[in-house]
Amino acid sequence: MRLYDTHVHTIFSADASSTVEEVVEKSQREGFGVIITDHYEMGTGKKDEFRFDPKEYFEKLNPWRGKGLQIGVELDLILEAKEEINSFIKEQDFDYILGAIHTVDMAEIFSESYFAGLTKTEAYTKYLIYILECLKAFPLINSLAHYDFISRYSPYKEGKLLYRDFPDYFDEIFRLLAKGEKALELNIKGLSIGHLKRYEEILRRFRELGGKYVTIGCDAHRLQGIGVNLRSGYELVTHCSLQPVIYIKQEPQIIKY
């Protein structure tokens, strides 16, 4: 089976610029598959800003489905909208549900207001606790997206979210994922091959606590970012004795590498 970039955005996401046709053409030309995972959020009060029309989405993507393309969604996990979100997952025919945390207690973690008055330890602890609560509240997701998303927008001098600083929270997250046979995403957005190595500690610990599956995605919002360093991501995952997977009809399919 070909390698897949399992985290790809198109113009169905408000912050992305690639058309579906452009994504298909590039992936086919370069010989890898894709899972389209456009943003979908509810419960934030922002009407339709990051919410596509599911009917239009499936009609657009279905002609390529199963031909090197699967249909997914990057679904914002918001506890205040638990029932609505879980119902949405059950109602739609996605291949892949990528659960993402962009909001904690209705505060966007990419905004300065989330961090206001908080130390790094306080801000990151609050974030990790919210991830734990969401993993319990949303059992139908297939993979946890970019566990260190908060560090992309961190105002702190040393902003990386490292295992050694929060081992107990990381361990609980990994145990929950492993128990539910969920995947952990290796998000390689904007990373050089050298930077990928910093995730080895995280992946090995996930494996030690029973984790099996990892999805690998570039999280590209522009065409040039799709598929970048994909092979290096697969090499790292298999080096850590984990299984890279894609999802078809929400069932894991192991990518032999």
C-alpha positions, 0 to 999 in steps of 0.5 A: 500500500502506498504511503498516505498523508492523513492530514490534508486541508482544501478550500473546504477549510476557511484557512486553506487554499488548495482545491480538491483537484490540485490535491488529487493531481499532486498526490497522484503525480508524486505517488502518495495517497491522502486523507482529506481532513477539513476543519469542522467545528460546532459549539464555538458560537462562530457560525459557519466559520469553520464548518463545511456543508457535509452534503457538498463535501461528500459530493465533491470528494466521493468521485476520488474515494478509494482511489488514493483518497479517503474522506476524513474530517478534523473535528474540533473537540469541544466539551460544551458541544459533546452531544452535538459532536457525537451525533454528527460523527454517527450521522456522517460517513467519514472514513477518518475522524481526527479529533483536535483540540483548538479550544479549551473552556471556550478559549482559543489556544492560538489567542493571547487571551488563553495564556493571559495571567498563566504560567507555562505550567498552568497553561499547559496543564489546563490544556492536557487535562482538557485533552484527557476529558475530551478523550473520555467524552468523544470515544468515536474519534480515530486519532488524536491530532497534533498533541502539542498544538498549543506550543505553536502559539506559545508566548513563553521563551521555552515553548515546547510541550515536552514529555519530561515536563508533564509525564503523568498527564502524557502517560494518562493520555497514552493509556486512554488512547491505547485502551481504546485502540486509538491512534496518536497523530505524528503531525509533521507540519513544517518540520525538518527531518532533524526536528522529527527526531524530537518526537521519538521519546513521545512515540516510544513512550506511547508504545511502552504504554500499549499504543499501536497505531500512529497516523502521519500527516503534514497538516498542510493548508497550502499545496506545497506543504502536502506530502513533505517529509512523509517518508521520514515520518513513516521511517520514524514511526516504524523505527519506534515499533509502531504501526502507521495506519490510515482509516477506511470506514473508520477501521485501521488499515496498516501501511506496510513500510 
